[in-house]
Amino acid sequence: MQVFGYEKNGDATFYTATGHMDGTAVTAPLMRYQGGRSFGSEARDAKEDANLGNVTVSFTSGLKGTVQFPGEPAVEIRRFLVDSAMEGVTNPVMQNGTRLMTMLVLNAQREVAFQWMAELSRSRDNRTELTMHQHGYNPRGYGGTIFQKLVCEPDGLRSRFTCLPSGSEPVLGFDGKPAEGPNIARLNFELAGYDLSGFVDLAGAGESQPVTTLQLTGFDQFSSIKGSTRVVDGKLITPYTQQNYYPDGNEFGPGACSLQCSARENFNTLMPINGTWVVEDELTGKPGRGLALDIQGSTAILQIFNYRPDGQPSFHMGSADYVSKGVDTLATVATIPMDEYANGRSIGGVQQPAQWRSHAGDALLEFAYQKFNAQPQEEWQYWTSGLVQLPGEQPVRIRRLQLERAETWPEEFLGQWFLPALQTSFTLSKIEGNAAVSEDGLASCRPPVTGSADNQVSCIVRLGDGASWNRDSPKPLMNRGGAMIRLRDRHGNGVGLGQLDWAKD
């Protein structure tokens, strides 16, 4: 955890705390450092300067909690969320085009009862609609997977929705019969970046049957809107504007002129994983500087924790539009002013607003999709790798910091997983050789016999009657992408936002 604050003399500073979670809370020493690198300086490591005492952070969900700094009472903290009333492909509240989300309905044992694919869009009369698909979703809307349509009301400008049955005619499959699926009486969900959380009320078969309330978890995949086709030199050119949490195979990347001499243009907003990022060349195992990155929709917020030329700790921050670099570049960029502030609240001090002090220059940020199968995913996937050019410096590669990395390949796969191909969950709890194995031995995952162990996983699930399912598939990277969905980590902690208190969060 990085804390951006101020010294008693008003200078900007930062502190760092690192510790192990105990349930939903952590207590760790709040450390101050000095002597690290400033903008444009030579490379140099920082060193510990002071321990201010323990800081305690606890969470009730991924959006809310409390923090207690040394010498202060505990206070409430909330996830900062960017609100926007602007229509666009990146704004769920004012959605242009269609947004595709994966929803997992969890039972009381936190096992997946249903997997749904949900399309969020706005109708011609400006209603927000949610089209619900069963597993087996076809992105073109064919295949008879739609089982219900809902009308949603956002909570102001927050990406939080209450959805009710639309009251329209039943959805019919290709056979002319209503599509099979549960009867949703009410669905509430919230998007916070990649993560989705909420709950669903399922109605019984008859009017006298009780309503069952189940928890929702899941994630955003992408949104896309098709522009107006135009003719250029005899070619039909169709533009697509997209927001990508991970690639959509059919609509991601440049298109070529087909036999009908039509082509597509793509403008992509690529969404990296928010959190702490580091410069690859500065990963020395010693204290230094880093980046706190938060990209929401079309807004990039960047805080650099670094040092002044005299070696004292400081931080610079700014925000800017996050936009496509251009047609078919498969890259998204932001030019962010790096400003320093002063005279804000110090640890144990009185509450007071900070004031602008100076402008250090602009930071140039870029994330691009470049697939290199021979290299580990984290070195080329846009959600864990990017470029930054800080004021007075050359462009350098940055990487999303991974804390408590698994020491061995099988350890990486310990935990609870959901396998969409089989619509089943299993927990890999022990290591046998180079494999992560379930307690009953019916499920296991290991490196592939052929292919890259950095990018692929080979899993076997033994079914009834002596049959088994065995497949090599893409490996998820930091709980994104791949053919498996993590529900719990190797410590038993649930991933995602957790269960939200709809009345309080």
N, C-alpha and C positions, 0 to 999 in steps of 0.2 A: 504494500500500500504506500502510495506517495501522498503526502500532505503538503499542500501549497499554502504557505502562511507568511508571517512577517516577524522580523526581529523587534525587540523593544524600541530600537532606534528608528524603526519604520522601514528598514531595508527588506526587500522581498527575499524569501528563503524557501527551502523545502526540507522535509524530513521523510524518512523511510522506515517502515515497520514490516517485518517479515516473521511469520509464525505459522503454526499448524492449527487448522480449525478443530475445535472441540464441539462437535454438533453444529450449531449455527452461530458460534461465537469464536473469537480469537482474542487473546491478550498477548501483546508483544512489546518489546522496548521500542520507543520512538527515537530514532538515531539521526544525528546531524553529521554531515560530512563537509570536508573542505579540500581545496587543492586540485580539484578536477578541471576538466577542459572547458574553456570558454569559446564563444563563437570565433572561428578563424584562428584559434591557437594551435600549437603543436599538440600531439596526443599525449595525455598524461592521466594517470590514475588518481582517484581521490583517496582519502583516508578518513577513518573515524575521527570525529572531533568531540562529540558529546552525546551522552545518553540522557534524555530529558525525563525519563520515567516511562511507565507502561501506558499504552493506549489500548482500550478495549472496544472492539467492534462486534456487534451482534446483528443478525438479520432475521426478519420475519418472513421475507420473500426476497426475490431478486431485485425488487424495486424499493424496498423500505427497510430501515433498521435504526440502530442507535450507535453513537460513538461517544466515548468518554476519554478526553485528552487529560494529560497530567495536570492536576490542580484545578480541574473543571468538573462540573456535574455532567451526567450523561444527557445528550441531546439527540433529537430525532434527525435522521438523514434520509434523503430520498434520491432515487436515480434521477439525474437531470434529463428531461425529455424536451426535445425541440418541437414546438408547435408551429404549424403553418396552415394558412388558409389558401395557399396557392394550389391551383389544380396542376397535376403532373403525374408522371408515371411512378415517381418515387414517394408520393404522399398518399397513404391508404385512406385518409379522411376525405380527400378530394381526388379520388382515384381516377386517372385517365387510363383507358385500356383495361386489361385484366391482370389481377394478381393471383398467383397460385400458391397455396399454403398446404402443408401437411399437418393434419390434426390426428393425434392419438388419444383415444378415449380410454382412460385407466379405470380398472375396477378397484375394489377395496384392497386387494393385494398388490396394487400398483403394477398389474399386468395389463397388456393391451387387449381391450375388449373389441375395439373397432379401429381400423385405420381409414381415415377419410381424406380425400383431396377436395379442397374448398377453393372456389373461384370467387374473388371479390371484384365487383365492377359497379358502375353506375348506369342506371337505365336512362332512356331518353327523357323521362320526366324527373330526372335528377334524384332518384331513389338509389340508396346503396343496397345492392343485392348480393346474396351469397348463394352460389349454386353448389350443392353438395353431391360429391361423387363417391361411390364405393371404391375400394381398392381395385385396381385394374383400369384406372383413369386413362382416358385417351385425350391428349391435349387439344385435339380438334373437336372434341365434344361428341364423338361417335362411340359406339360400342355399348350403348344402353346402360352406362354406369351412373347416370344422374338418378338420385332417389328422392331429392326434396329441394325446394327453393325457398329461401328465407329473405325477409326484408330487414335491414339492419339500421340502427340509429347510433351514430357516433356520440361519444361523450364530449361535447364541445369540439375542440381541436385536438383532443387526445386520441390516439389510435386504439381506443377502447370501444367495443361495439356490443350492443344488445340486439339480438336477432330473433325474430318471430316468424312463424309460417306466413307465407305471402298470401295465402287464400286463393291462389290461382288454380287453374285446372290441374289435376294430377299429372305428374310427369310420366309419359308413356315410353316404353321401350320399342324396339323394332318390331316386336310381335303384337303391338297395339295394346299391350297390357301395362298397367302401372309398374314402374320399376320397384324391385324389392329393396327394403331397407328399413331401418328403425324410424320411428315417428318422433321427430324432434319437436318438443313443445316450446323450448326456449334454448338459446345458445348465447353465452356471453364469452367474449375472448378479447385479449389485448395483445398487441404487437409492441415489442420493445427491441428494435433492431431485428436481429435474426430470430429471436425467441418469441414463442407464442404460449400463452397460458390462459386458462379460463375454466368454465364448467358448462355442462349441458344437461338439460332436463329431458329425459326420454319418457314419453307417454306410453301407457300400457295399451294392450290390444282393444280393450273396451273402455267405455266411459267410467266404469266403476273401478278400473285398474289404477293403482297408485302410480305417481310420477317418480321415477328414479333419477337422482342427481349424481352425476359422475364427473370426475376431474378431467380437464383437457390439458394436454401439453402438445408441443409441436414446434414447427419452424416455418419461416418464410422461405420460399424458393426463388421466385423471380416475378417480375411484372413486365408486361410488354404491350405496346400499342402500335398498330399499323397505321402509317401515314398515307397520304394521297399519292397514288401512282402517277408518274410523269414520263414523258417520252424524251429521251436524250439520244441523238444520233441514231434514231430508229430502234432504240432499246426501251423496253418498259422497265423503269426503275421504281422500286417500292421501298421507302424508308421504314425502318423499325427502330423504335426507341425503347430501351430496356433498362431495368434495374436487376442486377444479378447477384444473389447471394451465393449461388453456384450455377455453372453453365446449364442452360436449357439446350439439349442436343440438337433440336430442330431449328432453333432461332438464334443461336449464338455463333457469331463469327461472320466473316465476309461471305457473300454469295457470288457465284459466277453466272454468266449468261448461259441460259439453258438452250435447248433446241428451239424453243419458242422465242428465243432472244429476249428473255426477261431476267432481271437481276435484282438483288436486294442490297440496301445499304443499312448498316447497323451502327447505332449510337448507344454505347453501353455505359451504365453507371455501375462499376464493380464495387462490391461491399466487402471490405476486409473485416477481420475480427477486431472489435474494439478492445482497448486495454493498454497494457504496457508494451512498447516496442523498443528495440535497441539497435544501434548501429552494429552490423556484423563484425566489422574490423575492430570494434572496441569491446568485444566479448573476451575480456582477459581473466575473468573470475574475481576481479577486484572492483570496488565501488567506482562509479563513473557517472555519466549522464545518460538520459533516456528520454523517451517520448511517451506521453499519455495521449492516446489517440481516440477520438470519439466521432464517428461519422454516422449521422442520422439523416436519412433521406438525401437531400441535395446540400446538406450543410456539413462541413468538416471543422471540427474543433480540435486544436492542437495545443498542448502544453509541454514545453521543453523544460525539464529540470536539469540545470547545468550550473556553471560557475562564472563569476565575474573575473576579469583579468587579474585581480588581486587574490584569487583563489577562494573567495567567500561564496557560499552557495546562493543561488538565485533561481528564478524561473521566468520564462517568457511565455506568453500565450496569445492566441488570436483565433479567429474563425473566418471562414470564407465559403463561397459557393464551391461545390464539388461537382464537376461537370465532365462530360465526355471529351476526350482529347480531340476527337474528330471522327469522321466516317471510317468505319472498318479498322480503326487503330487498335481496338480491343484494349483501350486504356482510358483511365479516368484521372483527372488532375485537379489540383487546387493550389492557388497562390495565397498564402496565409501570412498576414502581417504579424511579426513577432514583437510584442510590446511588453515592457516591464512596468510594474506598478509598485507603489510604496504606501506606507502609513496605514495598512490594513490591520486586522486583529492579530495579535501575538498569542502564543500559548499562555493561557491563564490571564490574558488581558481583557479589556472591555471590548464590546462589539462596536466596530466602526468600519465604514466603507473605505476601500483603498482608493488611491488617486493615480492617474497615469503619470509615469515618470519619463519614459524614453521609448524610442522606436529603434530596434536593432537591425531592421531590414525584413525581407520576406523569406519565408520558407516555402520551397516548391516541393509538392508532394505528388507522387504518381504511383498508381497500381495498374498493372497490365497482365493480361492472360497470355502466357507463353508455355506451351506444354512440352516438357522434356521428359519422356518416359524413362530415360537412362539415369536421371538424377532424382534424389529424394524429393517428394512432393513439397515439403516445406521450403525448398529452395526456389520453386517456381510458381506455386499456387498463389493467386493474387490475394487470398484471404490471410496468408501468413508471410508474404514477402512483398517488398516494394522498394521504392527509391525516395530519397529525400535530399534536397540541397538546402543546407542551413545558411544563414547570412555569412558571407565571406568565405564560404567553403565550396568544394566540388561536390557533385552528386555522389551519394554513397548508398549501398544497399542496406535496408533495414529488415528486421525480422521480428515477428510477434514472439514475445518472451513466453516460454513454456516453463512453468514452475513444476518442480517435483516430477521431472521426466522419468518414465519407466527406464530401469537399468537394463532390462533384457527385452527381446522381442515379445515373448509370450506375456510378460508382465503388463505390456501395453494393452492387452485384450482382456485382462481380468475385469469383472463387473457384469452387470446385467445388460443384455442386448435384445433388440427386437429385429427379427428378420422378416422384412416385407414379403419376400418371395414365398415364404411358408406361412406367413401370418401367425408367427409364434414367437414367444419370448424364451430366453434361457439365460442362466447365470454361469459364467466361467469363473470358477473359484479356486482352482489349483493349477500348478504347473507340473507337467510331466514331460521331461526332455525339452524339446523346442515348441511345445504346444500348451495352450491354455485350455483347460478341460473342465467340464461341469462336474459337480459332485457325484452324479449318477453315471458319468461317463458317456452319456448319450449325445453330447455336443462337444465339439472341440474345434479350435482354430489354430493354424500353424502357418509358417512361411510357405509360399508356393514352391512346388518342385522346379518349375521353370518361371522365368519372369523376375521382376524386382521385388524383394522382400520389403523395400521401402514404400512401395506403392500398391502391392497386392496382398491379399490374404486368402488362404484356402481353408474353408470350413466344411465340417461334416456334421450332419444332424441325423441321428438314427431314428427312423419312424417305426410304426408298428409293422407286424408281419415280416420282419427281417429286412424291410426296405430301408434305404438311406438316401439322404440328399447330400450331394458333394459338389462344390463349385468354387472355382477361383473367381474372385471379384475385386473391384477397386476397394482400397483401404480408406476408411474415414480418416480425415486429418483434423485434429482438434475438434472432434464431434461434428464435423461438417463434411458433406459429400459421402461417397462410398455407398455400398449396398447394405450396410447395417446401421441401425440407429441405436446409440447408447442411451439407456435409461438410468443407469447408476454407474458410478466410477468404482474403482477397485477397493475403495474404502466404504462403499455402501451409500455414498451420498447421491441423491437424485440430481440430475443435470437439468439445466433450464432455469426458468424463473421461479419454480415452485408454485405452491398454491397461494393465490392472491386472496386477500380479504377484500371482497368487492365493495364493501361499504366504507373501508378505511384507507386502502392503498391508493 
